[in-house]
Structure formats: C-alpha cells, structure tokens
Amino acid sequence: MSSHRNVPVMSDHEHTPQHVGRDRVFTGPVYHEPWTGENRRAHGNIEYTERCTECGAERLVVSNQDDYEYSPWSLPPLHP
C-alpha cells in the first residue's frame, strides 16, 4: 500500500498556502493535467512544498524568478 494518497483534494474552501520545509533543487515538472498546467519558464531553479493552513493539503511548487508551476493539492503522506 502506498504511503501517500496521491489524489487531488476537492475542497469547499480556497486553500491558503504556507511555504513549509526547505527549498530543493529542481528535479522535474510537477504539473498534472487536467488539474494543473505546465509552465516551462518555471523549470530549472528550485522546488518546494506548500501546505494549506486550513486543511493540511499539500502541493509542490516549481519556481524560477517570477514563474511558477504547481502540482494539484493533495492529502499529505500517511504516517504509520
């Protein structure tokens, strides 16, 4: 069984993102059609995680100067 529930979070609120953890080196695109789109200008610099302050959902963000690419919001990893 997977330790991550890798499904988009359908929510009745607008997620309020908060930067969590450390910035990491860009490892590849994070978008997932049809929920989010690709932004190639965002590729090549850093990626980081955002967590919703209301529900705990998380998403990956790729950032390069003022360009961003987002993964869909998803439930955080399950911990035993």
mmCIF file of the N, C-alpha and C atoms, coordinates in Angstrom:
data_MODEL
# 
_entry.id   MODEL 
# 
loop_
_atom_site.group_PDB 
_atom_site.id 
_atom_site.type_symbol 
_atom_site.label_atom_id 
_atom_site.label_alt_id 
_atom_site.label_comp_id 
_atom_site.label_asym_id 
_atom_site.label_entity_id 
_atom_site.label_seq_id 
_atom_site.pdbx_PDB_ins_code 
_atom_site.Cartn_x 
_atom_site.Cartn_y 
_atom_site.Cartn_z 
_atom_site.occupancy 
_atom_site.B_iso_or_equiv 
_atom_site.pdbx_formal_charge 
_atom_site.auth_seq_id 
_atom_site.auth_comp_id 
_atom_site.auth_asym_id 
_atom_site.auth_atom_id 
_atom_site.pdbx_PDB_model_num 
ATOM 1   N N  . MET A 1 1  ? 0.848   -1.184 0.000   1.00 0.00 ? 1  MET A N  1 
ATOM 2   C CA . MET A 1 1  ? 0.000   0.000  0.000   1.00 0.00 ? 1  MET A CA 1 
ATOM 3   C C  . MET A 1 1  ? 0.887   1.238  0.000   1.00 0.00 ? 1  MET A C  1 
ATOM 4   N N  . SER A 1 2  ? 0.525   2.228  -0.784  1.00 0.00 ? 2  SER A N  1 
ATOM 5   C CA . SER A 1 2  ? 1.311   3.464  -0.893  1.00 0.00 ? 2  SER A CA 1 
ATOM 6   C C  . SER A 1 2  ? 1.225   4.270  0.395   1.00 0.00 ? 2  SER A C  1 
ATOM 7   N N  . SER A 1 3  ? 2.325   4.970  0.699   1.00 0.00 ? 3  SER A N  1 
ATOM 8   C CA . SER A 1 3  ? 2.336   5.806  1.897   1.00 0.00 ? 3  SER A CA 1 
ATOM 9   C C  . SER A 1 3  ? 1.868   7.222  1.594   1.00 0.00 ? 3  SER A C  1 
ATOM 10  N N  . HIS A 1 4  ? 1.414   7.484  0.365   1.00 0.00 ? 4  HIS A N  1 
ATOM 11  C CA . HIS A 1 4  ? 0.962   8.825  0.001   1.00 0.00 ? 4  HIS A CA 1 
ATOM 12  C C  . HIS A 1 4  ? -0.350  8.711  -0.746  1.00 0.00 ? 4  HIS A C  1 
ATOM 13  N N  . ARG A 1 5  ? -1.311  9.451  -0.321  1.00 0.00 ? 5  ARG A N  1 
ATOM 14  C CA . ARG A 1 5  ? -2.590  9.487  -1.021  1.00 0.00 ? 5  ARG A CA 1 
ATOM 15  C C  . ARG A 1 5  ? -2.444  10.505 -2.138  1.00 0.00 ? 5  ARG A C  1 
ATOM 16  N N  . ASN A 1 6  ? -2.147  10.042 -3.326  1.00 0.00 ? 6  ASN A N  1 
ATOM 17  C CA . ASN A 1 6  ? -1.784  10.896 -4.445  1.00 0.00 ? 6  ASN A CA 1 
ATOM 18  C C  . ASN A 1 6  ? -3.007  11.249 -5.277  1.00 0.00 ? 6  ASN A C  1 
ATOM 19  N N  . VAL A 1 7  ? -3.992  11.855 -4.660  1.00 0.00 ? 7  VAL A N  1 
ATOM 20  C CA . VAL A 1 7  ? -5.196  12.256 -5.369  1.00 0.00 ? 7  VAL A CA 1 
ATOM 21  C C  . VAL A 1 7  ? -5.458  13.731 -5.105  1.00 0.00 ? 7  VAL A C  1 
ATOM 22  N N  . PRO A 1 8  ? -5.995  14.444 -6.098  1.00 0.00 ? 8  PRO A N  1 
ATOM 23  C CA . PRO A 1 8  ? -6.321  15.855 -5.872  1.00 0.00 ? 8  PRO A CA 1 
ATOM 24  C C  . PRO A 1 8  ? -7.352  16.013 -4.760  1.00 0.00 ? 8  PRO A C  1 
ATOM 25  N N  . VAL A 1 9  ? -7.236  17.095 -4.026  1.00 0.00 ? 9  VAL A N  1 
ATOM 26  C CA . VAL A 1 9  ? -8.152  17.383 -2.934  1.00 0.00 ? 9  VAL A CA 1 
ATOM 27  C C  . VAL A 1 9  ? -9.237  18.324 -3.433  1.00 0.00 ? 9  VAL A C  1 
ATOM 28  N N  . MET A 1 10 ? -10.455 17.836 -3.423  1.00 0.00 ? 10 MET A N  1 
ATOM 29  C CA . MET A 1 10 ? -11.589 18.687 -3.747  1.00 0.00 ? 10 MET A CA 1 
ATOM 30  C C  . MET A 1 10 ? -12.032 19.322 -2.441  1.00 0.00 ? 10 MET A C  1 
ATOM 31  N N  . SER A 1 11 ? -12.113 20.627 -2.424  1.00 0.00 ? 11 SER A N  1 
ATOM 32  C CA . SER A 1 11 ? -12.324 21.319 -1.168  1.00 0.00 ? 11 SER A CA 1 
ATOM 33  C C  . SER A 1 11 ? -13.452 22.321 -1.288  1.00 0.00 ? 11 SER A C  1 
ATOM 34  N N  . ASP A 1 12 ? -14.080 22.605 -0.164  1.00 0.00 ? 12 ASP A N  1 
ATOM 35  C CA . ASP A 1 12 ? -15.131 23.616 -0.144  1.00 0.00 ? 12 ASP A CA 1 
ATOM 36  C C  . ASP A 1 12 ? -14.578 24.970 0.291   1.00 0.00 ? 12 ASP A C  1 
ATOM 37  N N  . HIS A 1 13 ? -13.246 25.105 0.319   1.00 0.00 ? 13 HIS A N  1 
ATOM 38  C CA . HIS A 1 13 ? -12.634 26.393 0.670   1.00 0.00 ? 13 HIS A CA 1 
ATOM 39  C C  . HIS A 1 13 ? -11.477 26.679 -0.281  1.00 0.00 ? 13 HIS A C  1 
ATOM 40  N N  . GLU A 1 14 ? -11.057 27.931 -0.314  1.00 0.00 ? 14 GLU A N  1 
ATOM 41  C CA . GLU A 1 14 ? -9.882  28.296 -1.093  1.00 0.00 ? 14 GLU A CA 1 
ATOM 42  C C  . GLU A 1 14 ? -8.657  28.019 -0.229  1.00 0.00 ? 14 GLU A C  1 
ATOM 43  N N  . HIS A 1 15 ? -7.754  27.179 -0.732  1.00 0.00 ? 15 HIS A N  1 
ATOM 44  C CA . HIS A 1 15 ? -6.576  26.812 0.051   1.00 0.00 ? 15 HIS A CA 1 
ATOM 45  C C  . HIS A 1 15 ? -5.722  28.042 0.355   1.00 0.00 ? 15 HIS A C  1 
ATOM 46  N N  . THR A 1 16 ? -5.203  28.097 1.570   1.00 0.00 ? 16 THR A N  1 
ATOM 47  C CA . THR A 1 16 ? -4.319  29.176 1.999   1.00 0.00 ? 16 THR A CA 1 
ATOM 48  C C  . THR A 1 16 ? -2.913  28.594 2.121   1.00 0.00 ? 16 THR A C  1 
ATOM 49  N N  . PRO A 1 17 ? -2.046  28.828 1.086   1.00 0.00 ? 17 PRO A N  1 
ATOM 50  C CA . PRO A 1 17 ? -0.736  28.177 1.093   1.00 0.00 ? 17 PRO A CA 1 
ATOM 51  C C  . PRO A 1 17 ? 0.257   28.802 2.060   1.00 0.00 ? 17 PRO A C  1 
ATOM 52  N N  . GLN A 1 18 ? 1.060   27.929 2.680   1.00 0.00 ? 18 GLN A N  1 
ATOM 53  C CA . GLN A 1 18 ? 2.167   28.355 3.536   1.00 0.00 ? 18 GLN A CA 1 
ATOM 54  C C  . GLN A 1 18 ? 3.386   27.532 3.128   1.00 0.00 ? 18 GLN A C  1 
ATOM 55  N N  . HIS A 1 19 ? 4.500   28.210 2.873   1.00 0.00 ? 19 HIS A N  1 
ATOM 56  C CA . HIS A 1 19 ? 5.758   27.552 2.492   1.00 0.00 ? 19 HIS A CA 1 
ATOM 57  C C  . HIS A 1 19 ? 6.241   26.715 3.675   1.00 0.00 ? 19 HIS A C  1 
ATOM 58  N N  . VAL A 1 20 ? 6.484   25.424 3.447   1.00 0.00 ? 20 VAL A N  1 
ATOM 59  C CA . VAL A 1 20 ? 6.968   24.558 4.525   1.00 0.00 ? 20 VAL A CA 1 
ATOM 60  C C  . VAL A 1 20 ? 8.249   23.847 4.078   1.00 0.00 ? 20 VAL A C  1 
ATOM 61  N N  . GLY A 1 21 ? 9.111   23.569 5.009   1.00 0.00 ? 21 GLY A N  1 
ATOM 62  C CA . GLY A 1 21 ? 10.341  22.846 4.712   1.00 0.00 ? 21 GLY A CA 1 
ATOM 63  C C  . GLY A 1 21 ? 11.352  23.700 3.979   1.00 0.00 ? 21 GLY A C  1 
ATOM 64  N N  . ARG A 1 22 ? 12.344  23.034 3.418   1.00 0.00 ? 22 ARG A N  1 
ATOM 65  C CA . ARG A 1 22 ? 13.431  23.717 2.730   1.00 0.00 ? 22 ARG A CA 1 
ATOM 66  C C  . ARG A 1 22 ? 13.219  23.726 1.225   1.00 0.00 ? 22 ARG A C  1 
ATOM 67  N N  . ASP A 1 23 ? 13.810  24.721 0.566   1.00 0.00 ? 23 ASP A N  1 
ATOM 68  C CA . ASP A 1 23 ? 13.843  24.730 -0.886  1.00 0.00 ? 23 ASP A CA 1 
ATOM 69  C C  . ASP A 1 23 ? 14.750  23.604 -1.345  1.00 0.00 ? 23 ASP A C  1 
ATOM 70  N N  . ARG A 1 24 ? 14.373  22.993 -2.474  1.00 0.00 ? 24 ARG A N  1 
ATOM 71  C CA . ARG A 1 24 ? 15.162  21.895 -3.036  1.00 0.00 ? 24 ARG A CA 1 
ATOM 72  C C  . ARG A 1 24 ? 15.538  22.229 -4.476  1.00 0.00 ? 24 ARG A C  1 
ATOM 73  N N  . VAL A 1 25 ? 16.534  21.549 -4.980  1.00 0.00 ? 25 VAL A N  1 
ATOM 74  C CA . VAL A 1 25 ? 16.940  21.720 -6.366  1.00 0.00 ? 25 VAL A CA 1 
ATOM 75  C C  . VAL A 1 25 ? 15.841  21.170 -7.272  1.00 0.00 ? 25 VAL A C  1 
ATOM 76  N N  . PHE A 1 26 ? 15.567  21.865 -8.368  1.00 0.00 ? 26 PHE A N  1 
ATOM 77  C CA . PHE A 1 26 ? 14.572  21.436 -9.346  1.00 0.00 ? 26 PHE A CA 1 
ATOM 78  C C  . PHE A 1 26 ? 14.890  20.024 -9.833  1.00 0.00 ? 26 PHE A C  1 
ATOM 79  N N  . THR A 1 27 ? 13.898  19.133 -9.789  1.00 0.00 ? 27 THR A N  1 
ATOM 80  C CA . THR A 1 27 ? 14.103  17.756 -10.242 1.00 0.00 ? 27 THR A CA 1 
ATOM 81  C C  . THR A 1 27 ? 13.225  17.380 -11.420 1.00 0.00 ? 27 THR A C  1 
ATOM 82  N N  . GLY A 1 28 ? 12.298  18.249 -11.796 1.00 0.00 ? 28 GLY A N  1 
ATOM 83  C CA . GLY A 1 28 ? 11.430  17.965 -12.936 1.00 0.00 ? 28 GLY A CA 1 
ATOM 84  C C  . GLY A 1 28 ? 10.073  18.616 -12.760 1.00 0.00 ? 28 GLY A C  1 
ATOM 85  N N  . PRO A 1 29 ? 9.262   18.577 -13.816 1.00 0.00 ? 29 PRO A N  1 
ATOM 86  C CA . PRO A 1 29 ? 7.928   19.187 -13.760 1.00 0.00 ? 29 PRO A CA 1 
ATOM 87  C C  . PRO A 1 29 ? 7.068   18.574 -12.658 1.00 0.00 ? 29 PRO A C  1 
ATOM 88  N N  . VAL A 1 30 ? 6.143   19.381 -12.116 1.00 0.00 ? 30 VAL A N  1 
ATOM 89  C CA . VAL A 1 30 ? 5.252   18.904 -11.054 1.00 0.00 ? 30 VAL A CA 1 
ATOM 90  C C  . VAL A 1 30 ? 3.780   18.996 -11.436 1.00 0.00 ? 30 VAL A C  1 
ATOM 91  N N  . TYR A 1 31 ? 3.475   19.533 -12.619 1.00 0.00 ? 31 TYR A N  1 
ATOM 92  C CA . TYR A 1 31 ? 2.068   19.683 -13.026 1.00 0.00 ? 31 TYR A CA 1 
ATOM 93  C C  . TYR A 1 31 ? 1.452   18.319 -13.315 1.00 0.00 ? 31 TYR A C  1 
ATOM 94  N N  . HIS A 1 32 ? 0.119   18.251 -13.213 1.00 0.00 ? 32 HIS A N  1 
ATOM 95  C CA . HIS A 1 32 ? -0.633  17.043 -13.548 1.00 0.00 ? 32 HIS A CA 1 
ATOM 96  C C  . HIS A 1 32 ? -1.907  17.468 -14.259 1.00 0.00 ? 32 HIS A C  1 
ATOM 97  N N  . GLU A 1 33 ? -1.922  17.281 -15.583 1.00 0.00 ? 33 GLU A N  1 
ATOM 98  C CA . GLU A 1 33 ? -3.135  17.552 -16.346 1.00 0.00 ? 33 GLU A CA 1 
ATOM 99  C C  . GLU A 1 33 ? -4.218  16.597 -15.870 1.00 0.00 ? 33 GLU A C  1 
ATOM 100 N N  . PRO A 1 34 ? -5.434  16.941 -15.795 1.00 0.00 ? 34 PRO A N  1 
ATOM 101 C CA . PRO A 1 34 ? -6.038  18.201 -16.199 1.00 0.00 ? 34 PRO A CA 1 
ATOM 102 C C  . PRO A 1 34 ? -6.141  19.215 -15.073 1.00 0.00 ? 34 PRO A C  1 
ATOM 103 N N  . TRP A 1 35 ? -5.598  18.896 -13.880 1.00 0.00 ? 35 TRP A N  1 
ATOM 104 C CA . TRP A 1 35 ? -5.772  19.766 -12.715 1.00 0.00 ? 35 TRP A CA 1 
ATOM 105 C C  . TRP A 1 35 ? -4.874  20.997 -12.744 1.00 0.00 ? 35 TRP A C  1 
ATOM 106 N N  . THR A 1 36 ? -3.647  20.842 -13.217 1.00 0.00 ? 36 THR A N  1 
ATOM 107 C CA . THR A 1 36 ? -2.733  21.980 -13.314 1.00 0.00 ? 36 THR A CA 1 
ATOM 108 C C  . THR A 1 36 ? -1.978  21.893 -14.632 1.00 0.00 ? 36 THR A C  1 
ATOM 109 N N  . GLY A 1 37 ? -1.466  23.015 -15.099 1.00 0.00 ? 37 GLY A N  1 
ATOM 110 C CA . GLY A 1 37 ? -0.787  23.054 -16.390 1.00 0.00 ? 37 GLY A CA 1 
ATOM 111 C C  . GLY A 1 37 ? 0.710   23.250 -16.268 1.00 0.00 ? 37 GLY A C  1 
ATOM 112 N N  . GLU A 1 38 ? 1.397   22.948 -17.373 1.00 0.00 ? 38 GLU A N  1 
ATOM 113 C CA . GLU A 1 38 ? 2.842   23.098 -17.408 1.00 0.00 ? 38 GLU A CA 1 
ATOM 114 C C  . GLU A 1 38 ? 3.229   24.558 -17.640 1.00 0.00 ? 38 GLU A C  1 
ATOM 115 N N  . ASN A 1 39 ? 4.300   24.996 -16.981 1.00 0.00 ? 39 ASN A N  1 
ATOM 116 C CA . ASN A 1 39 ? 4.892   26.314 -17.206 1.00 0.00 ? 39 ASN A CA 1 
ATOM 117 C C  . ASN A 1 39 ? 6.402   26.105 -17.327 1.00 0.00 ? 39 ASN A C  1 
ATOM 118 N N  . ARG A 1 40 ? 6.874   25.910 -18.546 1.00 0.00 ? 40 ARG A N  1 
ATOM 119 C CA . ARG A 1 40 ? 8.292   25.596 -18.756 1.00 0.00 ? 40 ARG A CA 1 
ATOM 120 C C  . ARG A 1 40 ? 9.225   26.699 -18.283 1.00 0.00 ? 40 ARG A C  1 
ATOM 121 N N  . ARG A 1 41 ? 8.760   27.936 -18.245 1.00 0.00 ? 41 ARG A N  1 
ATOM 122 C CA . ARG A 1 41 ? 9.616   29.023 -17.745 1.00 0.00 ? 41 ARG A CA 1 
ATOM 123 C C  . ARG A 1 41 ? 9.934   28.864 -16.268 1.00 0.00 ? 41 ARG A C  1 
ATOM 124 N N  . ALA A 1 42 ? 9.120   28.108 -15.537 1.00 0.00 ? 42 ALA A N  1 
ATOM 125 C CA . ALA A 1 42 ? 9.367   27.890 -14.106 1.00 0.00 ? 42 ALA A CA 1 
ATOM 126 C C  . ALA A 1 42 ? 10.410  26.804 -13.863 1.00 0.00 ? 42 ALA A C  1 
ATOM 127 N N  . HIS A 1 43 ? 10.731  26.019 -14.879 1.00 0.00 ? 43 HIS A N  1 
ATOM 128 C CA . HIS A 1 43 ? 11.648  24.896 -14.719 1.00 0.00 ? 43 HIS A CA 1 
ATOM 129 C C  . HIS A 1 43 ? 13.093  25.368 -14.586 1.00 0.00 ? 43 HIS A C  1 
ATOM 130 N N  . GLY A 1 44 ? 13.873  24.660 -13.768 1.00 0.00 ? 44 GLY A N  1 
ATOM 131 C CA . GLY A 1 44 ? 15.307  24.867 -13.730 1.00 0.00 ? 44 GLY A CA 1 
ATOM 132 C C  . GLY A 1 44 ? 15.895  25.491 -12.484 1.00 0.00 ? 44 GLY A C  1 
ATOM 133 N N  . ASN A 1 45 ? 15.098  25.943 -11.541 1.00 0.00 ? 45 ASN A N  1 
ATOM 134 C CA . ASN A 1 45 ? 15.672  26.595 -10.367 1.00 0.00 ? 45 ASN A CA 1 
ATOM 135 C C  . ASN A 1 45 ? 15.389  25.778 -9.104  1.00 0.00 ? 45 ASN A C  1 
ATOM 136 N N  . ILE A 1 46 ? 14.289  26.065 -8.405  1.00 0.00 ? 46 ILE A N  1 
ATOM 137 C CA . ILE A 1 46 ? 14.001  25.376 -7.141  1.00 0.00 ? 46 ILE A CA 1 
ATOM 138 C C  . ILE A 1 46 ? 12.598  24.790 -7.142  1.00 0.00 ? 46 ILE A C  1 
ATOM 139 N N  . GLU A 1 47 ? 12.382  23.884 -6.190  1.00 0.00 ? 47 GLU A N  1 
ATOM 140 C CA . GLU A 1 47 ? 11.035  23.407 -5.900  1.00 0.00 ? 47 GLU A CA 1 
ATOM 141 C C  . GLU A 1 47 ? 10.868  23.380 -4.391  1.00 0.00 ? 47 GLU A C  1 
ATOM 142 N N  . TYR A 1 48 ? 9.628   23.515 -3.951  1.00 0.00 ? 48 TYR A N  1 
ATOM 143 C CA . TYR A 1 48 ? 9.339   23.497 -2.523  1.00 0.00 ? 48 TYR A CA 1 
ATOM 144 C C  . TYR A 1 48 ? 7.909   23.032 -2.310  1.00 0.00 ? 48 TYR A C  1 
ATOM 145 N N  . THR A 1 49 ? 7.561   22.812 -1.061  1.00 0.00 ? 49 THR A N  1 
ATOM 146 C CA . THR A 1 49 ? 6.231   22.342 -0.696  1.00 0.00 ? 49 THR A CA 1 
ATOM 147 C C  . THR A 1 49 ? 5.443   23.465 -0.049  1.00 0.00 ? 49 THR A C  1 
ATOM 148 N N  . GLU A 1 50 ? 4.158   23.554 -0.402  1.00 0.00 ? 50 GLU A N  1 
ATOM 149 C CA . GLU A 1 50 ? 3.228   24.449 0.281   1.00 0.00 ? 50 GLU A CA 1 
ATOM 150 C C  . GLU A 1 50 ? 2.181   23.590 0.968   1.00 0.00 ? 50 GLU A C  1 
ATOM 151 N N  . ARG A 1 51 ? 1.759   24.019 2.162   1.00 0.00 ? 51 ARG A N  1 
ATOM 152 C CA . ARG A 1 51 ? 0.707   23.330 2.920   1.00 0.00 ? 51 ARG A CA 1 
ATOM 153 C C  . ARG A 1 51 ? -0.415  24.308 3.199   1.00 0.00 ? 51 ARG A C  1 
ATOM 154 N N  . CYS A 1 52 ? -1.654  23.853 3.018   1.00 0.00 ? 52 CYS A N  1 
ATOM 155 C CA . CYS A 1 52 ? -2.819  24.682 3.323   1.00 0.00 ? 52 CYS A CA 1 
ATOM 156 C C  . CYS A 1 52 ? -2.945  24.810 4.836   1.00 0.00 ? 52 CYS A C  1 
ATOM 157 N N  . THR A 1 53 ? -3.033  26.050 5.310   1.00 0.00 ? 53 THR A N  1 
ATOM 158 C CA . THR A 1 53 ? -3.124  26.292 6.748   1.00 0.00 ? 53 THR A CA 1 
ATOM 159 C C  . THR A 1 53 ? -4.468  25.863 7.329   1.00 0.00 ? 53 THR A C  1 
ATOM 160 N N  . GLU A 1 54 ? -5.477  25.666 6.457   1.00 0.00 ? 54 GLU A N  1 
ATOM 161 C CA . GLU A 1 54 ? -6.802  25.291 6.944   1.00 0.00 ? 54 GLU A CA 1 
ATOM 162 C C  . GLU A 1 54 ? -7.026  23.783 7.008   1.00 0.00 ? 54 GLU A C  1 
ATOM 163 N N  . CYS A 1 55 ? -6.623  23.063 5.943   1.00 0.00 ? 55 CYS A N  1 
ATOM 164 C CA . CYS A 1 55 ? -6.969  21.641 5.880   1.00 0.00 ? 55 CYS A CA 1 
ATOM 165 C C  . CYS A 1 55 ? -5.761  20.701 5.861   1.00 0.00 ? 55 CYS A C  1 
ATOM 166 N N  . GLY A 1 56 ? -4.539  21.234 5.709   1.00 0.00 ? 56 GLY A N  1 
ATOM 167 C CA . GLY A 1 56 ? -3.351  20.401 5.709   1.00 0.00 ? 56 GLY A CA 1 
ATOM 168 C C  . GLY A 1 56 ? -2.975  19.796 4.372   1.00 0.00 ? 56 GLY A C  1 
ATOM 169 N N  . ALA A 1 57 ? -3.764  20.065 3.320   1.00 0.00 ? 57 ALA A N  1 
ATOM 170 C CA . ALA A 1 57 ? -3.409  19.562 1.990   1.00 0.00 ? 57 ALA A CA 1 
ATOM 171 C C  . ALA A 1 57 ? -2.073  20.171 1.566   1.00 0.00 ? 57 ALA A C  1 
ATOM 172 N N  . GLU A 1 58 ? -1.333  19.460 0.714   1.00 0.00 ? 58 GLU A N  1 
ATOM 173 C CA . GLU A 1 58 ? -0.029  19.936 0.276   1.00 0.00 ? 58 GLU A CA 1 
ATOM 174 C C  . GLU A 1 58 ? 0.054   19.941 -1.247  1.00 0.00 ? 58 GLU A C  1 
ATOM 175 N N  . ARG A 1 59 ? 0.961   20.776 -1.775  1.00 0.00 ? 59 ARG A N  1 
ATOM 176 C CA . ARG A 1 59 ? 1.261   20.765 -3.198  1.00 0.00 ? 59 ARG A CA 1 
ATOM 177 C C  . ARG A 1 59 ? 2.734   21.124 -3.383  1.00 0.00 ? 59 ARG A C  1 
ATOM 178 N N  . LEU A 1 60 ? 3.301   20.670 -4.508  1.00 0.00 ? 60 LEU A N  1 
ATOM 179 C CA . LEU A 1 60 ? 4.659   21.034 -4.872  1.00 0.00 ? 60 LEU A CA 1 
ATOM 180 C C  . LEU A 1 60 ? 4.616   22.266 -5.754  1.00 0.00 ? 60 LEU A C  1 
ATOM 181 N N  . VAL A 1 61 ? 5.629   23.113 -5.613  1.00 0.00 ? 61 VAL A N  1 
ATOM 182 C CA . VAL A 1 61 ? 5.748   24.322 -6.412  1.00 0.00 ? 61 VAL A CA 1 
ATOM 183 C C  . VAL A 1 61 ? 7.141   24.344 -7.023  1.00 0.00 ? 61 VAL A C  1 
ATOM 184 N N  . VAL A 1 62 ? 7.202   24.599 -8.323  1.00 0.00 ? 62 VAL A N  1 
ATOM 185 C CA . VAL A 1 62 ? 8.470   24.819 -9.012  1.00 0.00 ? 62 VAL A CA 1 
ATOM 186 C C  . VAL A 1 62 ? 8.547   26.314 -9.282  1.00 0.00 ? 62 VAL A C  1 
ATOM 187 N N  . SER A 1 63 ? 9.692   26.914 -8.957  1.00 0.00 ? 63 SER A N  1 
ATOM 188 C CA . SER A 1 63 ? 9.827   28.364 -9.063  1.00 0.00 ? 63 SER A CA 1 
ATOM 189 C C  . SER A 1 63 ? 11.126  28.747 -9.752  1.00 0.00 ? 63 SER A C  1 
ATOM 190 N N  . ASN A 1 64 ? 11.031  29.706 -10.670 1.00 0.00 ? 64 ASN A N  1 
ATOM 191 C CA . ASN A 1 64 ? 12.194  30.258 -11.348 1.00 0.00 ? 64 ASN A CA 1 
ATOM 192 C C  . ASN A 1 64 ? 11.912  31.742 -11.544 1.00 0.00 ? 64 ASN A C  1 
ATOM 193 N N  . GLN A 1 65 ? 12.510  32.581 -10.731 1.00 0.00 ? 65 GLN A N  1 
ATOM 194 C CA . GLN A 1 65 ? 12.254  34.020 -10.697 1.00 0.00 ? 65 GLN A CA 1 
ATOM 195 C C  . GLN A 1 65 ? 10.772  34.244 -10.430 1.00 0.00 ? 65 GLN A C  1 
ATOM 196 N N  . ASP A 1 66 ? 10.028  34.868 -11.347 1.00 0.00 ? 66 ASP A N  1 
ATOM 197 C CA . ASP A 1 66 ? 8.609   35.146 -11.118 1.00 0.00 ? 66 ASP A CA 1 
ATOM 198 C C  . ASP A 1 66 ? 7.680   34.160 -11.817 1.00 0.00 ? 66 ASP A C  1 
ATOM 199 N N  . ASP A 1 67 ? 8.197   33.012 -12.232 1.00 0.00 ? 67 ASP A N  1 
ATOM 200 C CA . ASP A 1 67 ? 7.386   31.991 -12.888 1.00 0.00 ? 67 ASP A CA 1 
ATOM 201 C C  . ASP A 1 67 ? 7.210   30.803 -11.953 1.00 0.00 ? 67 ASP A C  1 
ATOM 202 N N  . TYR A 1 68 ? 5.989   30.246 -11.938 1.00 0.00 ? 68 TYR A N  1 
ATOM 203 C CA . TYR A 1 68 ? 5.664   29.161 -11.023 1.00 0.00 ? 68 TYR A CA 1 
ATOM 204 C C  . TYR A 1 68 ? 4.905   28.064 -11.761 1.00 0.00 ? 68 TYR A C  1 
ATOM 205 N N  . GLU A 1 69 ? 5.091   26.841 -11.303 1.00 0.00 ? 69 GLU A N  1 
ATOM 206 C CA . GLU A 1 69 ? 4.308   25.700 -11.771 1.00 0.00 ? 69 GLU A CA 1 
ATOM 207 C C  . GLU A 1 69 ? 3.869   24.945 -10.523 1.00 0.00 ? 69 GLU A C  1 
ATOM 208 N N  . TYR A 1 70 ? 2.610   24.520 -10.508 1.00 0.00 ? 70 TYR A N  1 
ATOM 209 C CA . TYR A 1 70 ? 2.035   23.905 -9.312  1.00 0.00 ? 70 TYR A CA 1 
ATOM 210 C C  . TYR A 1 70 ? 1.560   22.484 -9.588  1.00 0.00 ? 70 TYR A C  1 
ATOM 211 N N  . SER A 1 71 ? 1.731   21.629 -8.592  1.00 0.00 ? 71 SER A N  1 
ATOM 212 C CA . SER A 1 71 ? 1.066   20.326 -8.634  1.00 0.00 ? 71 SER A CA 1 
ATOM 213 C C  . SER A 1 71 ? -0.337  20.541 -8.072  1.00 0.00 ? 71 SER A C  1 
ATOM 214 N N  . PRO A 1 72 ? -1.223  19.579 -8.241  1.00 0.00 ? 72 PRO A N  1 
ATOM 215 C CA . PRO A 1 72 ? -2.531  19.698 -7.594  1.00 0.00 ? 72 PRO A CA 1 
ATOM 216 C C  . PRO A 1 72 ? -2.381  19.593 -6.072  1.00 0.00 ? 72 PRO A C  1 
ATOM 217 N N  . TRP A 1 73 ? -3.308  20.175 -5.334  1.00 0.00 ? 73 TRP A N  1 
ATOM 218 C CA . TRP A 1 73 ? -3.346  19.975 -3.894  1.00 0.00 ? 73 TRP A CA 1 
ATOM 219 C C  . TRP A 1 73 ? -3.656  18.503 -3.640  1.00 0.00 ? 73 TRP A C  1 
ATOM 220 N N  . SER A 1 74 ? -2.968  17.897 -2.686  1.00 0.00 ? 74 SER A N  1 
ATOM 221 C CA . SER A 1 74 ? -3.230  16.503 -2.342  1.00 0.00 ? 74 SER A CA 1 
ATOM 222 C C  . SER A 1 74 ? -3.098  16.315 -0.842  1.00 0.00 ? 74 SER A C  1 
ATOM 223 N N  . LEU A 1 75 ? -3.596  15.202 -0.372  1.00 0.00 ? 75 LEU A N  1 
ATOM 224 C CA . LEU A 1 75 ? -3.513  14.897 1.039   1.00 0.00 ? 75 LEU A CA 1 
ATOM 225 C C  . LEU A 1 75 ? -2.060  14.595 1.397   1.00 0.00 ? 75 LEU A C  1 
ATOM 226 N N  . PRO A 1 76 ? -1.615  14.977 2.572   1.00 0.00 ? 76 PRO A N  1 
ATOM 227 C CA . PRO A 1 76 ? -0.221  14.718 2.968   1.00 0.00 ? 76 PRO A CA 1 
ATOM 228 C C  . PRO A 1 76 ? 0.027   13.226 3.157   1.00 0.00 ? 76 PRO A C  1 
ATOM 229 N N  . PRO A 1 77 ? 1.305   12.833 3.208   1.00 0.00 ? 77 PRO A N  1 
ATOM 230 C CA . PRO A 1 77 ? 1.642   11.418 3.390   1.00 0.00 ? 77 PRO A CA 1 
ATOM 231 C C  . PRO A 1 77 ? 1.031   10.846 4.669   1.00 0.00 ? 77 PRO A C  1 
ATOM 232 N N  . LEU A 1 78 ? 0.690   9.573  4.609   1.00 0.00 ? 78 LEU A N  1 
ATOM 233 C CA . LEU A 1 78 ? 0.217   8.852  5.791   1.00 0.00 ? 78 LEU A CA 1 
ATOM 234 C C  . LEU A 1 78 ? 1.419   8.371  6.580   1.00 0.00 ? 78 LEU A C  1 
ATOM 235 N N  . HIS A 1 79 ? 1.379   8.531  7.870   1.00 0.00 ? 79 HIS A N  1 
ATOM 236 C CA . HIS A 1 79 ? 2.469   8.060  8.721   1.00 0.00 ? 79 HIS A CA 1 
ATOM 237 C C  . HIS A 1 79 ? 1.952   6.931  9.597   1.00 0.00 ? 79 HIS A C  1 
ATOM 238 N N  . PRO A 1 80 ? 2.727   5.843  9.683   1.00 0.00 ? 80 PRO A N  1 
ATOM 239 C CA . PRO A 1 80 ? 2.265   4.689  10.497  1.00 0.00 ? 80 PRO A CA 1 
ATOM 240 C C  . PRO A 1 80 ? 2.146   5.017  11.962  1.00 0.00 ? 80 PRO A C  1 
# 
